[in-house]
Amino acid sequence: MDGENLVAMMGRVYVKCTAENGAIQAGDLLTTAGTRGHAMRADDPDRSFGAVIGKAMTSLEDGTGLVLVLVNLQ
């Protein structure tokens, strides 16, 4: 586990998120964002199937910030 990047495969972790696809509320599914290294709300379940990082456990109203996420990669 050498290097600068931290990787989580499962569990509760804080993830850098952006509200570029709308505000994130607890319970929203998250996927990769256009902002490098960030996640965003996945608003279309059909298109995001297989690309979901996890479920938000806290909210983010606007801008960028840390969101507690239940990571469950499948």
N, C-alpha and C positions, 0 to 999 in steps of 0.2 A: 504494500500500500504506500509506495513512495510517490511523491509528487505533490502538487499544490491543490489539485481539485478533489473535493469531497464528493463521494457518491453514496446515495442511499437507495437501497433496493426495496425496502419495506420499513414500516414503522411511522412514528410521528416525528416529522422534521420541519424546520422552518425553511421555506422556499422563497426566493426572490420572485415577486409577482408584479404584474402591471395590469392596470385597469383599462388597457387599450381596447378590449372587447366588451367593456361594461364593468360595472362594479362587481366585485366578488363578494358573495355572501356565504356564510357557513352552509355546507351541503352541496355547493357547486362543484362540478367536475372541472378539473384543470388540465390543460394541454400546453404544448410549447407555444411561446409567443414570438412575434416578429422581433421583439427586443431581445438581443442576444443574451442568453443565460437566464431568462425569465420565463415564467408560466403565465397563462391567462385563462379566463373563464372559457370553457368549451360550451357554446350555446346550441350546437346541433348534434344531438346524440348519434345520429346515423353517420355523419361525417367524421366524428371523433372516435368511433369504435376502433380500438386497437392503438389509439394515440393518447389515451388518458394517463396522466401522471399519477393522479390521486384525487382525493376529495378534500376540499377546503374545510378547515375546522374553525377558522376565524375569518373576519371580513377585511376588505380593502375597498374603500369608497372611491378613491381616485389616485392618479399618479402611480408611483411604484412604492413597494415596501415588502416587508416580510409577512408571510401568511403561514400559519401552522397548517400542515397538510398531512393527511393520512395517506402515505405513499403505498400503493399496491399495484406494482407493475405485473402485467400478465401477458 
